[in-house]
Amino acid sequence: MKIHKKIIFLMFLFFLPNLAKAGFVYPFKEISKSDCRFQSFDTLSADCKKDLPILHTADYKKYKDDYNYRRVYTVLWWATYDYGWDTWYGSHQWVDIATSEWTPVYAIWDWVIRIAWEMTGRWKEISIEHIVNGRKIYSNYAHLSKIWVVSWQNIKAWDLIWKVGHTWNSYGNHLHFQIDLDTSSLHPYYPTKLTCNQPVWNPMDLVNKWYCRDDLLAKTVDPLAFLETNWAIITKTQNNDQIIAENKKQVAKTKIAQINLLSRADIQKMEVENFLKNYKIDFSINKLYTNLAVWDSLKLTVNITDRFGKTYNWVTPDYINFALTNSNLSVFPQKVLILENWKRDIVFNALKKWTTSVNIKIWSTTIKKIDFFIFWKSDVIYGTKAWIWWDKWISIWDKNSSKIVIYKDNYKLIWVPYSGKYTLTSKNKNILFCLKQPKTTDEINSVMAKKCSAEDYKDSIVFGINDTLQWIFYYDYKVIWSDKAYIESVQNWKTNAILWEKKLEISFAKDVNNGNPYYNEIYRFLQAWIVENKSKNYFLTDTSLTQADAISFIWNTLYYSLDKENKKVKPNNDKIRQIKLSIFTLRSENNDKFKNITRIQFFNLIYKYLIFVKHDSESIKYLDLNADLRKKVWNIFDTNNTWKDKFGSRYFQPDKEITRGEAVYILSRVK
């Protein structure tokens, strides 16, 4: 019985390594899909996660041009940072596996944690000691966001020990995974002056210039080869020379020349382009301008959203950096990798007078340029250019709104105390202007919507900084008919130097032509500014007249008549008084802009406010009007002048809604 137990025990010891091999695991169960890896793993939906794709060393060459594999396994063992997969050409002692921050990382096998701390240059790091084929090896994990274990704690395979973090590395969130041999007393193994004779103080040069390669070959193995062979590449009896020889065989088997690879810069450019397709980067400033007095500051906020408008709150694929063209401005911070609470604030401070620019880039891609104009508060600044806002095509006699900004060279003088006077005029005096002066930003819409009276329009306006709101000059303009285009300009008031000219193309109302029965009347009334287009470039002649439009038509007719009477050599003072009284009392009429009116309602308004000398007599026997109305109608219509419709000679149709074209026609019949 005792002999049988002894045999069983010996068999258990014999098969123990094989049992162990069956349980050896990779450090991830699942990772984020590459397009999703710039957000926290614990916020990702199921369709943004996948099983870790297993990369076998025999497939390095097969997948060297596979963007999807290279986005996961970003740098291989014995490669450079410049190319990532150029094995044999560098001294990278790890393999880098990219995934979202907070992706769970697991112990690859049992034993004891030797190190769990934050190390200089590699952020949070863990080293676990294992017994493999009778010798000690060490699995190492670096750039962690959070460590869940402590030194000398016993560990089991698949135990959660930490989560992925990020570093200065341009591939963002990733795990550095390394396998050390017991030939080194330092874990995680890292070359130093004590281990090799070369100056390896710069970690990038260490990897990219193939420093300490023999030391590296003697003290580490390819982590992926170690996992895929269930550590068969390691034996108890190997000495340093044998280890180096075996590692050289492994490297020779996977050797990929740099000439056959996309560079890391190529991959990173593709990565950034892919990020910019899926995410939108916005920049907002806490002021309405980028002009600063010396020693003033400005705050710019970076915001990122995905294609669904969801806010982004994690690490970008590379730094968003702020490159200055000169030393007139300082910026802090100069680059941003992490967005906290969905945004990141950047502060600019003006240091020296004059102009500068900031180019905002992610990797090598420029995503925005911001120009700054820096001045002393005591400076006297005159504008050298101007900018006029308006549509190129406008309709004649339409009321249009616009604004002007004064420039110094190519810089808007917004919030800059500029000096001088400027003239707004037209080349042939065929544009009239009306000054608008909103006092606050809340007033802009209401003030611009308000109509200017005829006497408010001038053929030129002289303005200065006191006529502006926040350094912007607001005005309305109307164009007098001509068969030529119009030139509007801003000039220096004293020198007449032109700061800006803009050409306008003029058109008549697009829906009024010679085929319209009221063409001549609409043409004359538009030209006299008695009526206006209903919408841009359209008079809408067949649209029903509203109360508001009816009052406007009559109001403008009164002002037109008043102006005409005043210009006579011998004005009729009685008529002038009657017109002014009508203007005054017209204010009490309803002017609902949504309520339409009928023919008889519009006629009654005309009879009340525009017929000053009434001659009531029946001329046309309209069958649908009573005797009293038939007599009043004679003041406008007679047998030679009546409605231009098929019922005109016999029916007034008093309850029919009057159209805008008919309203102009009836106004034109007033004697």
URWORA-V827202 format. One record per residue. RES is the residue in three letters. SS is DSSP state (a for helix, b for strand, c for the rest). PHI is phi in whole degrees, -180 to 180 (999 if undefined). Layout:
RES:SS:PHI  RES:SS:PHI
This chain:
MET:c:999  LYS:a:-64  ILE:a:-64  HIS:a:-62  LYS:a:-62  LYS:a:-66  ILE:a:-64  ILE:a:-60  PHE:a:-64  LEU:a:-65  MET:a:-64  PHE:a:-62  LEU:a:-65  PHE:a:-67  PHE:a:-91  LEU:a:-56  PRO:a:-59  ASN:a:-67  LEU:a:-63  ALA:a:-64  LYS:a:-60  ALA:a:-63  GLY:c:-103  PHE:c:-69  VAL:c:-128  TYR:c:-85  PRO:c:-74  PHE:c:-125  LYS:c:-87  GLU:b:-148  ILE:b:-132  SER:b:-81  LYS:c:-66  SER:a:-59  ASP:a:-68  CYS:a:-106  ARG:c:-78  PHE:c:-90  GLN:c:-124  SER:c:-61  PHE:a:-60  ASP:a:-76  THR:a:-106  LEU:c:-79  SER:c:-79  ALA:a:-60  ASP:a:-77  CYS:a:-104  LYS:b:-120  LYS:b:-155  ASP:b:-65  LEU:c:-62  PRO:c:-69  ILE:c:-85  LEU:c:-105  HIS:c:-88  THR:a:-62  ALA:a:-67  ASP:a:-101  TYR:c:-55  LYS:c:-69  LYS:c:-62  TYR:c:-106  LYS:c:-62  ASP:c:-106  ASP:c:-88  TYR:a:-60  ASN:a:-66  TYR:a:-69  ARG:a:-72  ARG:a:-79  VAL:a:-93  TYR:b:-95  THR:b:-81  VAL:b:-138  LEU:c:-93  TRP:c:-68  TRP:c:70  ALA:c:-108  THR:c:-105  TYR:c:-73  ASP:c:-71  TYR:c:-123  GLY:c:86  TRP:c:-120  ASP:c:-84  THR:c:-61  TRP:c:92  TYR:c:-106  GLY:c:-147  SER:c:-127  HIS:c:-76  GLN:c:-90  TRP:c:-122  VAL:b:-122  ASP:b:-98  ILE:b:-121  ALA:b:-91  THR:c:-165  SER:c:-64  GLU:c:-63  TRP:c:75  THR:c:-67  PRO:b:-63  VAL:b:-117  TYR:b:-120  ALA:c:-66  ILE:c:-81  TRP:c:-167  ASP:c:-77  TRP:b:145  VAL:b:-133  ILE:b:-82  ARG:b:-91  ILE:b:-136  ALA:b:-148  TRP:b:-158  GLU:b:-102  MET:b:-108  THR:c:-60  GLY:c:90  ARG:c:-126  TRP:b:57  LYS:b:-69  GLU:b:-146  ILE:b:-135  SER:b:-130  ILE:b:-117  GLU:b:-90  HIS:b:-129  ILE:b:-107  VAL:b:-129  ASN:c:50  GLY:c:82  ARG:b:-134  LYS:b:-81  ILE:b:-133  TYR:b:-133  SER:b:-96  ASN:b:-126  TYR:b:-140  ALA:b:-133  HIS:b:63  LEU:b:-96  SER:b:-86  LYS:b:-152  ILE:b:-105  TRP:c:-103  VAL:c:-128  VAL:c:-130  SER:c:-60  TRP:c:70  GLN:c:-83  ASN:b:-71  ILE:b:-137  LYS:c:-123  ALA:c:-58  TRP:c:73  ASP:c:-72  LEU:b:-74  ILE:b:-119  TRP:b:-172  LYS:b:-133  VAL:b:-64  GLY:b:-127  HIS:c:-139  THR:c:-150  TRP:c:-67  ASN:c:-55  SER:c:-70  TYR:c:-87  GLY:c:74  ASN:c:-64  HIS:b:-168  LEU:b:-108  HIS:b:-90  PHE:b:-122  GLN:b:-140  ILE:b:-116  ASP:b:-100  LEU:b:-96  ASP:c:-79  THR:c:-75  SER:c:-114  SER:c:-93  LEU:c:-108  HIS:c:-136  PRO:c:-62  TYR:c:-64  TYR:c:-151  PRO:c:-61  THR:c:-137  LYS:c:-64  LEU:c:-79  THR:c:-101  CYS:c:-149  ASN:c:-90  GLN:c:-99  PRO:c:-74  VAL:c:-114  TRP:c:-76  ASN:c:-92  PRO:a:-64  MET:a:-69  ASP:a:-64  LEU:a:-54  VAL:a:-79  ASN:a:-79  LYS:c:-105  TRP:c:64  TYR:c:-70  CYS:c:55  ARG:a:-65  ASP:a:-67  ASP:a:-64  LEU:a:-64  LEU:a:-67  ALA:a:-83  LYS:a:-123  THR:b:-137  VAL:b:-131  ASP:c:-62  PRO:a:-61  LEU:a:-73  ALA:a:-65  PHE:a:-61  LEU:a:-72  GLU:a:-71  THR:c:-99  ASN:c:49  TRP:c:57  ALA:c:-66  ILE:c:-75  ILE:c:-116  THR:c:-130  LYS:c:-69  THR:c:-91  GLN:c:-64  ASN:c:-99  ASN:a:-59  ASP:a:-62  GLN:a:-67  ILE:a:-62  ILE:a:-63  ALA:a:-63  GLU:a:-65  ASN:a:-67  LYS:a:-65  LYS:a:-62  GLN:a:-64  VAL:a:-68  ALA:a:-62  LYS:a:-67  THR:a:-104  LYS:c:-58  ILE:c:-131  ALA:c:-75  GLN:a:-62  ILE:a:-64  ASN:a:-96  LEU:c:-123  LEU:c:-67  SER:c:-75  ARG:a:-62  ALA:a:-65  ASP:a:-62  ILE:a:-63  GLN:a:-67  LYS:a:-62  MET:a:-62  GLU:a:-63  VAL:a:-67  GLU:a:-59  ASN:a:-65  PHE:a:-63  LEU:a:-69  LYS:a:-73  ASN:a:-101  TYR:b:-134  LYS:b:-110  ILE:b:-105  ASP:b:-114  PHE:b:-128  SER:b:-125  ILE:b:-115  ASN:c:-86  LYS:c:-137  LEU:c:-91  TYR:c:-161  THR:c:-121  ASN:b:-101  LEU:b:-133  ALA:b:-75  VAL:c:-55  TRP:c:83  ASP:c:-80  SER:b:-130  LEU:b:-142  LYS:b:-108  LEU:b:-110  THR:b:-112  VAL:b:-93  ASN:b:-128  ILE:b:-128  THR:b:-131  ASP:b:-85  ARG:c:-69  PHE:c:-99  GLY:c:86  LYS:c:-77  THR:b:-68  TYR:c:-105  ASN:c:-139  TRP:c:-151  VAL:b:-101  THR:b:-82  PRO:b:-67  ASP:b:-157  TYR:b:-63  ILE:b:-84  ASN:b:-116  PHE:b:-118  ALA:b:-97  LEU:b:-93  THR:c:-83  ASN:c:-158  SER:c:-96  ASN:c:-74  LEU:b:-140  SER:b:-113  VAL:b:-136  PHE:b:-143  PRO:c:-75  GLN:c:-81  LYS:b:-151  VAL:b:-133  LEU:b:-116  ILE:b:-113  LEU:c:-101  GLU:b:-111  ASN:c:56  TRP:c:73  LYS:b:-159  ARG:b:-146  ASP:b:-97  ILE:b:-120  VAL:b:-112  PHE:b:-108  ASN:b:-121  ALA:b:-78  LEU:c:-112  LYS:c:-136  LYS:c:-69  TRP:b:108  THR:b:-109  THR:b:-159  SER:b:-135  VAL:b:-122  ASN:b:-97  ILE:b:-99  LYS:b:-128  ILE:b:-125  TRP:c:60  SER:c:-102  THR:b:-94  THR:b:-79  ILE:b:-111  LYS:b:-168  LYS:b:-125  ILE:b:-121  ASP:b:-97  PHE:b:-120  PHE:b:-116  ILE:b:-112  PHE:b:-143  TRP:c:-84  LYS:c:-63  SER:c:-88  ASP:c:-66  VAL:c:-103  ILE:b:-118  TYR:b:-111  GLY:c:-71  THR:c:-115  LYS:b:-145  ALA:b:-142  TRP:b:-130  ILE:b:-110  TRP:b:-100  TRP:c:-175  ASP:c:-79  LYS:c:-68  TRP:b:-99  ILE:b:-134  SER:b:-101  ILE:c:-60  TRP:c:68  ASP:c:-72  LYS:c:-83  ASN:b:-125  SER:b:-113  SER:b:-155  LYS:b:-152  ILE:b:-129  VAL:b:-121  ILE:b:-89  TYR:b:-115  LYS:b:-112  ASP:c:58  ASN:c:-103  TYR:b:-114  LYS:b:-67  LEU:c:-90  ILE:c:-85  TRP:c:62  VAL:c:-112  PRO:c:-75  TYR:b:-80  SER:b:-113  GLY:c:95  LYS:c:-117  TYR:b:-134  THR:b:-109  LEU:b:-99  THR:b:-152  SER:b:-120  LYS:c:-61  ASN:c:-112  LYS:c:58  ASN:c:-110  ILE:b:-126  LEU:b:-110  PHE:b:-124  CYS:b:-130  LEU:b:-70  LYS:b:-117  GLN:c:-133  PRO:c:-63  LYS:c:-90  THR:c:-135  THR:a:-63  ASP:a:-68  GLU:a:-87  ILE:a:-56  ASN:a:-63  SER:a:-69  VAL:a:-68  MET:a:-70  ALA:a:-75  LYS:c:-71  LYS:c:-80  CYS:c:-84  SER:c:-78  ALA:a:-58  GLU:a:-74  ASP:a:-77  TYR:c:-82  LYS:b:-126  ASP:c:-81  SER:b:-161  ILE:b:-134  VAL:b:-98  PHE:b:-137  GLY:c:-137  ILE:a:-64  ASN:a:-73  ASP:a:-92  THR:c:-107  LEU:b:-113  GLN:c:51  TRP:c:73  ILE:b:-115  PHE:b:-98  TYR:b:-108  TYR:b:-161  ASP:b:-109  TYR:b:-146  LYS:b:-134  VAL:b:-111  ILE:c:-88  TRP:c:-61  SER:c:-163  ASP:c:-92  LYS:c:-115  ALA:c:-74  TYR:b:-120  ILE:b:-115  GLU:b:-105  SER:b:-141  VAL:b:-114  GLN:b:-127  ASN:b:-68  TRP:c:-61  LYS:c:-88  THR:c:-95  ASN:c:63  ALA:c:-64  ILE:b:-82  LEU:b:-88  TRP:b:-167  GLU:b:-130  LYS:b:-139  LYS:b:-95  LEU:b:-110  GLU:b:-101  ILE:b:-105  SER:b:-136  PHE:c:-82  ALA:c:-53  LYS:c:-67  ASP:c:-100  VAL:c:-120  ASN:c:-139  ASN:c:-62  GLY:c:-81  ASN:c:-78  PRO:c:-62  TYR:c:-112  TYR:a:-55  ASN:a:-61  GLU:a:-67  ILE:a:-63  TYR:a:-57  ARG:a:-64  PHE:a:-74  LEU:a:-65  GLN:a:-64  ALA:c:-86  TRP:c:64  ILE:c:-75  VAL:c:-126  GLU:c:-132  ASN:c:-62  LYS:c:-74  SER:b:-137  LYS:c:-55  ASN:c:71  TYR:b:-132  PHE:c:-82  LEU:c:58  THR:c:-61  ASP:c:-94  THR:c:-81  SER:b:-62  LEU:c:-82  THR:b:-91  GLN:a:-57  ALA:a:-63  ASP:a:-66  ALA:a:-61  ILE:a:-63  SER:a:-63  PHE:a:-59  ILE:a:-70  TRP:a:-57  ASN:a:-67  THR:a:-64  LEU:a:-63  TYR:a:-66  TYR:a:-64  SER:a:-66  LEU:a:-63  ASP:a:-63  LYS:a:-65  GLU:a:-68  ASN:a:-66  LYS:c:-84  LYS:c:-70  VAL:c:-62  LYS:c:-124  PRO:c:-66  ASN:c:-88  ASN:a:-65  ASP:a:-63  LYS:a:-66  ILE:a:-60  ARG:a:-63  GLN:a:-64  ILE:a:-63  LYS:a:-63  LEU:a:-64  SER:a:-63  ILE:a:-59  PHE:a:-66  THR:a:-76  LEU:a:-62  ARG:c:-61  SER:c:-82  GLU:c:-74  ASN:c:-65  ASN:c:-137  ASP:c:-68  LYS:c:-81  PHE:c:-111  LYS:c:-103  ASN:b:-82  ILE:c:-123  THR:b:-93  ARG:a:-61  ILE:a:-71  GLN:a:-66  PHE:a:-68  PHE:a:-60  ASN:a:-61  LEU:a:-65  ILE:a:-63  TYR:a:-61  LYS:a:-76  TYR:a:-111  LEU:c:-115  ILE:c:-93  PHE:c:-87  VAL:c:-118  LYS:c:-94  HIS:c:-126  ASP:c:-82  SER:c:-159  GLU:c:-82  SER:c:-117  ILE:c:-112  LYS:c:-88  TYR:c:-67  LEU:c:-74  ASP:c:-106  LEU:c:-121  ASN:c:-76  ALA:a:-61  ASP:a:-65  LEU:a:-69  ARG:a:-62  LYS:a:-69  LYS:a:-69  VAL:a:-62  TRP:c:-57  ASN:c:-65  ILE:c:-118  PHE:c:-103  ASP:b:-141  THR:c:-66  ASN:c:-96  ASN:b:-136  THR:c:-146  TRP:c:-56  LYS:c:-96  ASP:c:-135  LYS:c:-69  PHE:c:-102  GLY:c:-57  SER:c:-74  ARG:c:-125  TYR:c:-129  PHE:c:-86  GLN:c:53  PRO:c:-64  ASP:c:-92  LYS:c:-78  GLU:b:-64  ILE:c:-84  THR:b:-87  ARG:a:-64  GLY:a:-64  GLU:a:-64  ALA:a:-62  VAL:a:-63  TYR:a:-63  ILE:a:-66  LEU:a:-64  SER:a:-69  ARG:c:-88  VAL:c:-62  LYS:c:-82
